[in-house]
Amino acid sequence: MTDADATALPADGERTPVPHRAICRLARRRVLWLAASAPLMMGASMTADAATPTGASLLTAPLSLAGSWRGSAPGDVLAVLGRMRAACLDGIRLVSDRQPTALRVQDVASGPPHVWLHTDAPGTAIVAVDVGARDWINLSYQFGHELGHVMANSWMWGDAPRNPCQWLEEAVVEAFSLRGLGRLAEGWAVAPPFPHNNAYAAPIRAYRRNLLEQDLAEARAQGADAGLGGWYAAQAGFLATHGTVIAARPAVPAVLELLEADETAVADIGALNRWPERSHLPLGTYLARWRESCAELGLAGLLPGELARLLKPGR
């Protein structure tokens, strides 16, 4: 993505630019399907049997690249992706039975970042990003968001986003990426992946701060800062038909606070969407299923429990 392209966002998704680069947060993510030789039925036909073998995890799955990367050296790209993945996942219990055995990151010439749903390599999660040469901040941010979707078990064929609760997954994985950016900056300042590059931690922090400040401003404008319950009650109809990160922005600061307060809340993301209906459920039912899924995996269920307390949904 060039500097000019980065500001060309849809009208409902415009963000205020920051000095480093324009913010690459788009109004709509794409989740694309790639059918291989034999078609698969959509739905729950591909289960954990095609996913994680014993011992594999999202943190240790081999990383590979596809695409041109527009002047960025592949080794450098892999170094940054590895740092961001570690920033997001180090110390987190990864116990989902739907983790990929490999992770491929593809550079695309244009369009929003997305997870590519496919049938040709059932154990491989494929993430697409759109960044310019050596734009490590946008790369980390985009990859972190899509990595959150993979952690939330949204990477296999049939895992298409579904309303009315897709907005909540978007809020969770956006907060997941912001948490990762903060930890990435901390590590970069002390031990950068490139020689004499410690100072690059400052623009990473500025980029993250700008994103969060805009989310906080949106939360204030919609009343979410006074309580997510009232905000959700007022916005439920809109959210039920707008499962985008832009619609979810007012909830992101509250979710981020939960993730940064307790690592067990981050682990709970791995229990999302392990049931056939996925996000195609009323919010109260969705959160209840999430807590049940956490219990099945031996997780605390802190994040869905706290979100239920904050959002106050009915069944």
Stockholm file with secondary structure:
# STOCKHOLM 1.0

chainA/1-315         MTDADATALPADGERTPVPHRAICRLARRRVLWLAASAPLMMGASMTADAATPTGASLLTAPLSLAGSWRGSAPGDVLAVLGRMRAACLDGIRLVSDRQPTALRVQDVASGPPHVWLHTDAPGTAIVAVDVGARDWINLSYQFGHELGHVMANSWMWGDAPRNPCQWLEEAVVEAFSLRGLGRLAEGWAVAPPFPHNNAYAAPIRAYRRNLLEQDLAEARAQGADAGLGGWYAAQAGFLATHGTVIAARPAVPAVLELLEADETAVADIGALNRWPERSHLPLGTYLARWRESCAELGLAGLLPGELARLLKPGR
#=GR chainA/1-315 SS CCHHHHTCCCGGGCCCCCSSSCCCCCSCCEEEEECCSSCCCSSSSSCGGGSCCTTCCTTTSCEEEESCGGGCCHHHHHHHHHHHHHHHHTTCCCCCTTCCSEEEEEECSSSCCEEEEESSSTTEEEEEECCCTTCHHHHHHHHHHHHHHHHTTCCSTTCCCCTTSHHHHHHHHHHHHHHHHHHHHHHHHHSCSSTTCGGGHHHHHHHHHHHHHHHHHHHHHHTGGGCHHHHHHHHHHHHTTCCSHHHHGGGHHHHHHHHHHCHHHHHGGGGTTCSTTTTCSCHHHHHHHHHHHHHHTTCCCHHHHHHHHHHCCCC
#=GC SS_cons         CCHHHHTCCCGGGCCCCCSSSCCCCCSCCEEEEECCSSCCCSSSSSCGGGSCCTTCCTTTSCEEEESCGGGCCHHHHHHHHHHHHHHHHTTCCCCCTTCCSEEEEEECSSSCCEEEEESSSTTEEEEEECCCTTCHHHHHHHHHHHHHHHHTTCCSTTCCCCTTSHHHHHHHHHHHHHHHHHHHHHHHHHSCSSTTCGGGHHHHHHHHHHHHHHHHHHHHHHTGGGCHHHHHHHHHHHHTTCCSHHHHGGGHHHHHHHHHHCHHHHHGGGGTTCSTTTTCSCHHHHHHHHHHHHHHTTCCCHHHHHHHHHHCCCC
//
